[in-house]
Amino acid sequence: MATKTIAFGQVKKYARVADRLMEFRTANPNGLIETTPTITGDTIIFKTRIVKDKSDTSSAEATGHAMGENNGIKAFEKLESVSVGRALALLGYASDGEIASSEEMEEFEDYKKQKTEEMLFAGQEKLEGCQSLEELKTAFSELSIEAKTALTELKDSMKAKLTK
């Protein structure tokens, strides 16, 4: 049975934890999945142990971990799913040999988007705070290529304003 996948970018495909879990449960009706959370302050660490056949002492098994902050909606459950997904991947229930699940990649894409927005906001504030053309030139030169591309119009507007 091939695990369903979701493509991120144009390179890799990732399987959802629910699909990995269904494939595991179908193939291993006597399997065992144990999750253990450890909470320290705002940090949660999940450890998942999976055994293909709990009645066979030499059965294949794997352990997966996930760590994160206990913040946001369903943070606890998401970390548990990540931990289970990683253990399943280590047992071979993954596409393209990827350990990360589609849920992890979705979260990573959201994180990248948030960081990009923060970087652009900071760049915008920096450019708008310039009092001279020299400051503007220096501030713009310090931006990342991505920020320069996104903020070129603002830079040109500030340049026109400062040359008046």
C-alpha positions as CSV (number, residue, x, y, z in Angstrom):
1,M,0.0,0.0,0.0
2,A,1.5,3.3,-1.0
3,T,1.3,6.1,1.5
4,K,-0.5,9.2,0.2
5,T,1.7,12.2,-0.1
6,I,1.5,16.0,-0.3
7,A,4.1,18.0,-2.3
8,F,5.8,21.0,-0.8
9,G,7.8,23.1,-3.2
10,Q,8.8,21.3,-6.3
11,V,11.1,18.7,-4.8
12,K,9.8,16.5,-2.1
13,K,6.5,14.8,-1.2
14,Y,5.5,14.3,2.4
15,A,3.0,11.9,4.0
16,R,0.4,12.9,6.5
17,V,0.8,11.2,9.9
18,A,-2.8,10.0,9.7
19,D,-2.0,8.2,6.5
20,R,1.2,6.7,7.9
21,L,-0.7,5.6,11.0
22,M,-3.5,3.9,8.9
23,E,-0.9,2.1,6.8
24,F,0.9,0.9,10.0
25,R,-2.3,-0.2,11.7
26,T,-3.4,-2.1,8.6
27,A,-0.1,-3.9,8.2
28,N,0.4,-4.5,12.0
29,P,-2.8,-5.3,13.8
30,N,-0.8,-6.4,16.8
31,G,1.4,-3.3,16.8
32,L,2.0,-1.0,19.7
33,I,2.2,2.8,19.8
34,E,3.1,4.4,23.1
35,T,3.5,8.2,23.5
36,T,5.0,9.8,26.6
37,P,4.9,13.6,27.2
38,T,7.4,15.4,29.4
39,I,6.4,18.9,30.3
40,T,8.9,21.3,31.8
41,G,7.7,24.9,32.1
42,D,6.4,25.9,28.7
43,T,8.3,23.1,26.9
44,I,6.8,19.8,25.9
45,I,8.9,16.8,24.7
46,F,7.1,13.8,23.3
47,K,8.6,10.4,23.0
48,T,6.9,7.8,20.9
49,R,7.8,4.2,20.8
50,I,6.3,2.0,18.1
51,V,6.6,-1.8,18.0
52,K,5.4,-3.7,14.9
53,D,4.3,-6.8,16.8
54,K,4.0,-6.5,20.6
55,S,3.8,-10.3,21.0
56,D,7.2,-10.8,19.3
57,T,10.2,-9.7,21.4
58,S,12.4,-9.4,18.3
59,S,9.9,-7.3,16.4
60,A,11.1,-4.2,14.7
61,E,10.6,-1.0,16.7
62,A,11.4,2.7,16.5
63,T,11.4,5.8,18.6
64,G,10.5,9.3,17.6
65,H,10.7,12.6,19.4
66,A,9.2,16.0,19.1
67,M,9.9,19.1,21.2
68,G,8.2,22.5,21.2
69,E,6.5,25.1,23.3
70,N,3.2,24.6,24.9
71,N,1.6,27.5,23.2
72,G,-1.2,27.9,20.7
73,I,-4.2,25.9,19.9
74,K,-3.6,22.1,19.9
75,A,0.2,22.5,20.5
76,F,0.2,19.4,22.7
77,E,-1.6,17.3,20.1
78,K,0.5,18.6,17.2
79,L,3.7,17.7,19.0
80,E,2.4,14.2,19.8
81,S,1.5,13.7,16.1
82,V,5.0,14.9,15.0
83,S,6.5,12.4,17.4
84,V,4.3,9.5,16.2
85,G,5.0,10.5,12.6
86,R,8.8,10.5,13.1
87,A,8.7,7.0,14.7
88,L,6.5,5.7,11.9
89,A,9.0,7.1,9.4
90,L,11.9,5.4,11.1
91,L,10.0,2.2,10.7
92,G,9.6,2.8,6.9
93,Y,6.2,4.4,6.9
94,A,7.1,7.5,4.9
95,S,7.4,8.6,1.3
96,D,10.7,9.2,-0.4
97,G,12.5,8.3,2.8
98,E,11.5,11.6,4.4
99,I,11.2,11.7,8.2
100,A,9.2,14.9,8.3
101,S,5.5,14.7,7.9
102,S,3.3,17.0,5.8
103,E,2.1,18.5,9.1
104,E,5.6,19.4,10.0
105,M,6.2,20.9,6.6
106,E,3.0,22.9,6.8
107,E,4.2,24.3,10.2
108,F,7.6,25.0,8.8
109,E,6.1,26.8,5.8
110,D,4.0,28.9,8.2
111,Y,7.1,29.6,10.3
112,K,9.1,30.7,7.2
113,K,6.2,33.0,6.1
114,Q,6.0,34.6,9.6
115,K,9.8,35.2,9.6
116,T,9.6,36.7,6.1
117,E,6.8,39.0,7.2
118,E,8.8,40.1,10.3
119,M,11.9,40.7,8.2
120,L,10.0,42.8,5.7
121,F,8.4,44.8,8.4
122,A,11.7,45.5,10.1
123,G,13.2,46.4,6.7
124,Q,10.3,48.8,6.0
125,E,10.7,50.4,9.4
126,K,14.5,50.8,8.8
127,L,14.0,52.4,5.4
128,E,11.2,54.7,6.6
129,G,13.4,55.9,9.5
130,C,16.2,57.1,7.2
131,Q,16.9,60.8,7.4
132,S,19.5,61.1,4.6
133,L,20.3,59.5,1.3
134,E,23.5,58.0,2.8
135,E,21.4,56.4,5.6
136,L,19.0,55.0,3.0
137,K,21.8,53.6,0.9
138,T,23.4,51.9,3.9
139,A,20.0,50.6,5.2
140,F,19.1,49.2,1.8
141,S,22.5,47.6,1.3
142,E,22.1,45.7,4.6
143,L,18.8,44.1,3.5
144,S,18.6,40.5,2.3
145,I,18.0,40.0,-1.4
146,E,14.4,39.0,-0.7
147,A,13.8,42.2,1.3
148,K,15.5,44.3,-1.4
149,T,13.2,42.8,-4.0
150,A,10.1,43.4,-1.9
151,L,11.1,46.9,-0.7
152,T,12.6,48.4,-3.9
153,E,9.5,50.6,-4.5
154,L,9.6,51.9,-0.9
155,K,13.3,52.6,-1.3
156,D,12.7,54.5,-4.5
157,S,9.9,56.5,-2.8
158,M,12.1,57.3,0.2
159,K,14.9,58.3,-2.2
160,A,12.6,60.7,-4.0
161,K,11.4,62.1,-0.7
162,L,14.9,62.7,0.6
163,T,16.2,64.4,-2.5
164,K,13.6,67.1,-2.3
